[in-house]
Amino acid sequence: MRFGLLGPLHAQIAGRAVPLNGPRQAKMLAALLIDANNVVAMERLVAVMWDANAPATAVRQVQDAVSGLRRNLVACGAPGTLISTRRGGYEIHLARDQLDLLEFDHERHLAEQHTTPLETAVALRRALACWRGDALADTPSQVLEIDAARLNEKRAATHKQCLAIELDLGRHREVIDELTALLRVHPYDEQVAEHLMVALYRCRRQGEALQAYERLRRTLADELGVDPTPPLQALHQRILTADPALAAPAPEHDPSAAPPDSAAPVAPGPAMAMPVRQLPLDVPDFVGRAEALAEIAGLLDGPAPNRSRVAVVVGGPGVGKSCLVTHAARLASANFPDGQLYLNLAATSDEPRDPGLMLAEALRALSIAGSAIPNGLSERAALYRSLLVDRRMLVVLDDAGHADQVLPLLPGAEGCAVLITSRTLLTQLPGARHIDLDVLSPAEARELFTGIVGRGRVEREPGEADAILDCCGNLPLAIRIASGKLTGRPAWSLRVLRERIEDESRRLAELRLGDLSVRASVDLSLRLLPADAVRALSLLGLLGAYTLPGWVVGPLLDRSDGEEVLDTLVDASLVRLTATDALGEPRYRLHDLIRTCAMEIAAPLPTADKRDAIIRVLSVWLDLVGRGTDRLPGGPLSAAPGSAPRRSLPDAVVDRLMTDPFGWFDAERDNLVGAVKLAVDWGLDELAWELAAGTATYYDHRCLYQDWEHGHRLALDAAEAAGNARGASVLLRGLGQLHIYQDEFDRATHALETSIELCRDTGDKRGEALSMATLSTVSRVQGRDDEALERVEQALTIAVGEGDRHIEAQLSCSIGVMRLMQGRLEEAESWFDAALRLAEALDDEHRVAVVLRRFSRLHDRRGDPDEALRCLGQALATFEKLTDERCAAYTLLEVGRVYAGQNDRDRASQALERAAGLFHRHGDRQDEATCWQLIGDLDAAAGLHDMARRHRSRALRLWQTIGEMNQTEAPARPSSP
């Protein structure tokens, strides 16, 4: 994997170029590469894409461009983590040898470390070899042009430095051509002209050296109206007089030594009476944060290419930003011998500190007082920077609110560094590195709690300690308050505190100790937010403790720019960007205590407003579930829509989410059950049953039986309580199918018979046909073939009458199966042919595969195993393409049967063992038992009686389990022939 921007933009993976879909993706890649291994803020990406006049949808379009870029890179073989979503932007992760700019900077850094001119020149040559032309020569963007110009200047400076060293090493002949070309590109550069004149003179080309001077003199006079500088005029005179000193390379000298003719030293600034030592007291019980401390130390102490003068620690209320920065600053204080300056900007207070007043405070600490302090902000900032220019000082700016408050306080000296704490991202600070601080890890939280409360109390009630930390959400502020309460009440057991804070409605009131309060800390952040962001936060709290997609804010607020409001909450560290899912979509979550605050904020809102917001979000979920299900392989569980509202996201968003429908369902799995529960909690029974029923096809394919039953039971209780017979009938049919999969046939029968009664009461003919067909499966599996056939025929008559060709194809195949079991092969073939024609006409490849799988049994019965295997092979390929593991298992079972009939034990056992493994993973004991029984029969026929006994015993144990569950003794037949 190789990327390049030192020349035309270049991206290559596994030897082939990565396709970039248009200039937008190229701009995004270039912007990420320029700041590789650093977060590139969304504001910068918007500026790169549009230069000016960005549209209202700029953020969304940038997200789309980056998502498309990520897909192209992954398609070429890049890891999915190459570009990661970070709070406020994106970051590309590259090793040094994967990007030419990183290699260039590394070689330049090595050159700085070398002590001999030869080694330095070699390293500089390696750096220059990284270039392929002008930086980003083919990527049009005004913002990127500025970066490209900066890089090109760095290249030119490196080139001049290299040529100057090589000239001193006596390589005057070798550097003439490069100096000539360089002067052509930079015609006013007197340093390049000087080196060229010396090189020519040493090659005994005195006339050409004088011509080079004359050309430069005329260029400067004609175009700029100036003469060459005195040093160059002096060199010209020395060449005219053939100064012998020019003939030999200049002697090596200590670059740190000042030249003899240097100007007088600049008078030092005002001297401080003593070094400034303003850091607050360190926290004595500071724990953990090893990664964050190491990152800060690396930024302050690391090698030059990695060092950042400004580090911003960003985090939500109560995560311990100030404690971390104080601790880190004290650890690094030895590296800043001229002192440590501490300024509290109080951005979250009622009166944020003015930067002009902060500068006056800083100047007084630096021994400037009274009338010596200028009146204006810019004059104070200039004096402040001048005082620090030759000093090595660490500046700590605590509780910063925005970039304008910070910028005047940044020193310009390379020897200084700045540590900032803020609840918001300060992406406008040039060159700043942001460190995102989250809550403590469970181990760190327990260490902090134990250190304050005492090891003895924690060891006496370890379970209560864990429960208290869970209620605190590992938030340092909450842990300190809870621990402080226990310390001040030594007679309390941990159980007493746990009981007081486990009630979520009382938790915030309990997490208060003196001036410390979780709710007050959150309120400080809320006062900085616009009203729409506060409202969004309060409504987000109603959605529950889930990791949510970004689109939910739009319907919550009933506005199209919801994700911009969400960005405000993320930048304020009130909503956390936790991850990027497999589809490249960012995921967000509220800390539990912030969610509790949000619910308190929402409490005074009119109930009707909150209910409408919930309905809007759930109606989008329902629309997405329906669209996702339409893109999944067909199944027997689809139901006609009810009367619940549906609300659609923009088509471009839906298309992006549904590129991989299984991936979307997988990413939203927790939220699917959560949406049903939310609908139930708000008394929205119609939405509840439609959401539950809509997910059944996905659960069926993924065999997520626990999620399936949980969601259906929640919705069923709500539907029955509301008298919603239609919803109850659909949910009972889904539960009936689920019980069949779980070999719980008595429960399946009860659910399906009740569903049929409800369908008849409501006149739902289609639903009655589906429930009757599902009930016939129970009859067939339990050996009541006539009853099964009668029920399927009833269902088919209803489906034909309703004109539902999908159900007609499904039931025609079922009748074919039953006729085959009765030995009526001609009739079976007729029904299979009809089902296959219908499925093909409907373009339903899943149904085609099901019919082919069942058709294979007919071919095998007629003595044509080759045709049976051909049908099975085609069916298996379809099921595997559609990732339908259960149907693939049924197909493998049939493959095993066909090979068993040919006495091909090896191939039969291989297929049956694969099928048994799938059935076992999906909880299908019935069909797993059939596989082990068949394998046992094959073992016995081969004379492997011990193996046969083990495999048959395994099958018997499974059948006994099924019998105990269904109060029967005889083993049932497999649920799919």
Summary of the structure (lengths in Angstrom):
residues: 977
radius of gyration: 37.5
end to end distance: 50.3
largest distance: 121.2
contacts: 3271
relative contact order: 0.04
helix: 64%
strand: 7%
